[in-house]
Amino acid sequence: MTFAYILPLRAVQAVFSIIVLGLAAYVVDAYTSPWGSWSPHSVNFMLFTAVWTLLAVAFLVITPSRFPQFAHKYVIAGLEALTMIFWFAAWVAVAALWGDIHCGSNGGPCGAGTAAIVFGAFIWLTFVATTVFAVLHIRRTPRGDTSADPEMRMQGV
C-alpha cells in the first residue's frame, strides 16, 4: 500500500460524506411539517454515518502523522472496519426503504434519497479498500509492532 492511494481515498470519503450529509439532511427535513416531525430511521442512521465518517476520516488522516502514539494499527483497522459496516448498513437500509415506498429518482426527497444511496455505496467501497489496506498492514508487520503503516503518514505535514 502506498500513501498515493490512501490520501485520494480519504478525500473521496470526506467529500462524499459531506454530500450524503446534505442529501440525508434534506430528506429528513422533507419529513418535517408544522404538525410534527418524523423521519425514517434508516435515513437518520445515514445522517449519523456521514457525521461519524467525517470524524473518523479526520482521525485517520491526522493521527498517523501528528500523534503516532495513538495510531495503533489495530485501532485503525477497527475504525476502518466499523465505518465500512456502518456505510453498508446505511445505504442498504435506505435502499430497502426506497424500494418499499416505490420512491424513484423523480426529484425532491426521492431524488435526494436515491443520490444518497448511490454516494453511500461508493463510500462503502472506498472503506472496503482502506480496510483491506489496514488488514494487509497488520498481516505484514510483526505482532509486537503496533504502529500505523508508515506510508499512511503525510510527509511534510
N, C-alpha and C positions, 0 to 999 in steps of 0.2 A: 504494500500500500504506500502510496506516496501522497504527500501533502497536496500535490497538484490536483488530486481527485477530491480530497476532503473539503477544502475551502469552498469550491464551487457548489458542492452538495449542501454545505451548511448555508450558503447564500440562498440556494433554491428553497431549502427548508424554511428559512426565515421569511423570505418574500412570499412564498405560497401560504405560509401560516397567517401572515398579515392579510392576504387576500381572503382566505377562508374565514378569518375573524370578522372581516367586514360583511361577507356574504351571509354568514350564520347570524350575525347581529341583525342584519336586515330581515331575515326570516323570522327571528324572534320578535322583532319589532312589529312585523306584519300581523302577528297573532295578538298584539296588544290592542285593546279597544277601551273606550270610555267606561264600559261596564265591567271590565275585569281584564286580567292578564293571564294567559295560559299559552305555553308554547310546548311543542313536543320535546320529550326528554332526550330523544336522540339528537335533536338539533342543539339543545342545551349542552349535551356532552361534547358535541363537535366544537362548540364555542369554548368550552373548558379546555379541550385538547389543543386548540390553537394557542390559547394563552400559555398552557403548560409547555408547548413546543418552543415558544419564544424564550421562556425561562431556561429550558433545557439546552437550547442552542447557545444561549449566552454562556451558560456554564461550560458546555463542551468546547467552545471557542476560546474563552478567556482562561479557564483553569489550567490546561496543559502548559501554557506559556507564562502566565503570571503567578500561578500558585501550584507549582508542580507537586508539592507535598500532598495536595488534596486530589490530584488527578490519578487516583488508584485505577489500575486497568480493569478491575472487576466492577468498580463503581461506574466507570464509563460504559462498559459493556451492558451493565444492568440498566442504566439510564437509556441507552440506545434501544435495548430490547423492550423496555416498558413503554417508551414513546411509540415504538413500532406497533405494539399491541394496541395501544390507545387509538392510533390512527386507523388500524384495521377495523376495530370495533366501531369507531365513529362513522367512517364512510359506509360501511356495510349496514349499520343501523339506519342511517338516513336514507340510503338507497332502498332498503326494505320498506320504510315508511312511505317514500315517494311512490313505490310500486303499489302499496296498499291503497293509497288515496288517489291513484291514477293521475299523478301530477307529472305532466310533461315539461318540456322546456319552452312553454309558451309565454315567458316573460313574468315579471313580478316575482313574488316569493317562490313560485315553482321554478322559474329560470334560475334564480339565485341559489335555490337548494340544489338544483341539478349541477350548477357550476361548482358549488361547494363539494359535492360528491366527487366530481372529476378531479378537482385540485387535491382533495383529501386522499384519493387513490394514488396520485402522483407523489404526494408527501410520504405516504406509506412506503412506496417503492424506494424513495431515497433513504428512508430509515432502514429498510431491508438491507440496502447496500452498505450503509455505515455500520449497521450491527454486524454484518458479515466481516467487515474490515476489523472491527473491535475484537471479534471472536478469533479471527486469524492471528491477531497480535497476541492474544492470550496463548494460543497454541504454539506460537513461535518463540515465546520467551520462557525462561525457567520459572518454576513455581514461586521461588523467592523474590523474583523481580516483579514488584507491584507497580512500577512506573507506567505512565501512559506511553504510547508509541511516540518516540522522539520525532517522527515525521509529521505528527499531528500538531506540533508546536509551531506557532507562527514565527518565522525568523524575522528579526528586526522590529518586533512589536513590543 
